[in-house]
Amino acid sequence: MTKITKRVVDAAQVREKDYVIWDEELLGFGLRVFASGKRSYVIQYRAAGRSPRYTIGLHGIGRPRRHDRKRSPVRPCRSRRQSCRRS
């Protein structure tokens, strides 16, 4: 068990079978490494005698950073009295 950081995620080796690297600080949180090389974040908890595992999301897929996003076509109003319209 190790703390899951970007360095650990990038260094995770692909094996013949899927495996999970569990975080030592956040119980139930882990990184699943697939045989195909894909990586996903998972949570696992125990309730009513069961231990379900859910995928939170794939590694590397997400929203772009704020400065990478395109500008919104809606511009803020210049004053509170003017109505906001799309140009």
Residue, then its C-alpha position, 0 to 999 in steps of 0.5 A: m500500500t502506497k500513497i497514490t500520487k501522479r508519480v505512482v500512477d505514471a509508474a504503475q506497470v502493466r501486467e497480464k491481469d488487472y490489479v489494484i494499488w490501494d492508497e494507505e491514507l484514504l481507506g477504500f481508495g485505489l488505482r486499478v491498472f488494466a491489462s490494456g494499460k488503462r488506469s481508473y480510480v476506484i472506491q470500495y467499502r463494506a456495508a451489510g456484509r457486501s464489499p462493492r467496488y465502484t469506478i470513479g473515473l478513468h485517469g487522464i480524462g477530465r475537464p481541461r484547465r481553465h486557461d485551455r478552455k475556449r471562451s464562452p459565447v456569453r459575456p458578462c453584463r457591463s452594468r446591472r441595469q442592462s440586460c444580458r444578451r448573446s451577441 
